[in-house]
Amino acid sequence: MEQAGLRQQSLASTPATAVQKRVALIFSGTLVCVVLSALPFARQVPFHAPVFNILSSAFASFANLITAYLLFGQFLRTRRPFLAQLAATYLFSSLIILPYVLTFPSFLWPHSWPHVGAQTSSWLNIFLRIGFPLGIFCSMLLELCSKGQPLSTRRTTIISTLIPIIVSLLVVILSFIAINFSSSLPVLSMNGNYKITNTLGIRLTILALDLAAAIICVIQARRGTVLHVWLSVATVAALFDAGLYQWSGSLYSIGWYLSRINGLIASTVVLAMLLYRVNRLYETIAQQNDLLEQHKTDLEKKNEQLERQNQMQKDFVSIVGHEFRTALTTIQGFGEVIAEDTLTSEEIKEYVSDMCSEAHRLSRLITEQLDLDRMRSGLMQLKSEVVDLNDLIKELAHRANTQSLEHEIRLDLERSLPSLWADRDRLTQVLLNLLSNAIKYSPEGGEIVISSMREGAWIHLAVQDQGIGIPPEKLEQIFEQYTRIDSESSRFIGGTGLGLSVVAVTLQKNGGTVSAESAEGKGSTFHVKLPLVRMPIMAEPVSVW
């Protein structure tokens, strides 16, 4: 899997985009048009500029060297042998240019180089013109023969070590021959004119090799990979370089200058593509690193959330166990007392009332847990109807007043409050939970205020108490399942931490929201907002964490 991923990232397997193919085609077409337009003037000699040849050749040598380095990197990554051959070709082209430039007839020669003859630079140029297309052609053939099979790691190491040595040795041998035996080799040019020499076979060989390299690269470009598409552009440029060089007939002619430009294009076009792809690769790696960091952050948050949930569940088990044990102990104790048959009817009624209260508390605890489970799984269905919120508040406030005489419940309701569309039973559950919390956490004699008002397309309901308050860091957690506020004041107050979670999820499914503001020791206010317009009922599961 790892190797497959590496090959996928290589230039020899990455598909070229439609834009890249179009740009390569336009580039090649422009090159053809320029060459055809320059043919009538190719043999004219406008001026002599040996420095142009030196600078263009030096730049081409540097570009070929960088290209060879990048291709070697691709070879080491993918272990595909044709990339090693391709890298060796560009390395040879880079190294052979150096003695060619140093022996070219200019201000560098003949003053500084002994044994250099008039034909030395010409033969080094021939070696370059033969070596580049021959190397490209062989690399494409090697790709066809190997069928994309990678080499073993051991062979890759051996080849990557031998290629620089062999190529450097080959360049030294060819340079030695061109320098020391140039007088024994066929004459390639006379006074800068190479058209009049009897070297037609050499010129045709060069053209044939360039043509063969261009054809096989164009055929391979049908594979649609980035490397093959731009390699075909480079070989087409090299073909026109060879053609113009032969057609111009002499140094410093327009065709000769244009051939040098084409040679420079052949050297740099693949390099430009490689650098572009390497830059994109780094961008991709940077994006992947960002995604990994984000994923790591998300995992850390999820782990923290899971740890908090696990802790809350442990606390819940402890709380529920305590609540059940307390209620069952109370029921059991009162039952045993009643069973003694020594109580008056009034005492029995009082004990039975306490037992019913405890049983009701257990039933409410179980109901809340089941409601949350149904909401979490998306099984709970809400029934929407028109609800007069003020009437519902008055009804629940009256019920609470009869059950809790220690607290004063005051209503501040907007008289013209419109009706809303909601599930009446679930809305009743929400208000009862908020009112129950306000009563539970408020001291005796504390005032509880329930207010309602219209705010645009929303109805705003608030339940305010004068209780113990909520710490600021806990305000965002109180609507999570199993969350309770632990303090000296709340230690002996019963509860499982389910009520506010039920409130939050129920309102969410009705299209509403709930929030809280509080100051420790000064009480809390819970704000509920419900839409006046009819909202679609949520059927999908809702997170209650």
Secondary structure, DSSP 8 states (H G I E B T S, - for coil): -HHHHHHHHSTTTSB--HHHHHHHHHHHHHHHHHHHHHGGGTT------HHHHHHHHHHHHHHHHHHHHHHHHHHHHH--HHHHHHHHHHHHHHHHHHHHHHHSSBTTBTTS-TT--TTHHHHHHHHHHHHHHHHHHHHHHHHHHHTT----HHHHHHHHHHHHHHHHHHHHHHHHHHHHSGGGS----BTTB-SSSS-HHHHHHHHHHHHHHHHHHHHHGGG-BHHHHHHHHHHHHHHHHHHHHHHH-BTTSHHHHHHHHHHHHHHHHHHHHHHHHHHHHHHHHHHHHHHHHHHHHHHHHHHHHHHHHHHHHHHHHHHHHHHHHHHHHHHHHHHHHHHTS-S-HHHHHHHHHHHHHHHHHHHHHHHHHHHHHHHHHT------EEE-HHHHHHHHHHHHHHH-TTSEEEEEE-TT---EEE-HHHHHHHHHHHHHHHHHHS-TT-EEEEEEEEETTEEEEEEE--SS---GGGTTTTTSTT----STTTTTS---S-HHHHHHHHHHHTT-EEEEEEETTTEEEEEEEEESS------S-----
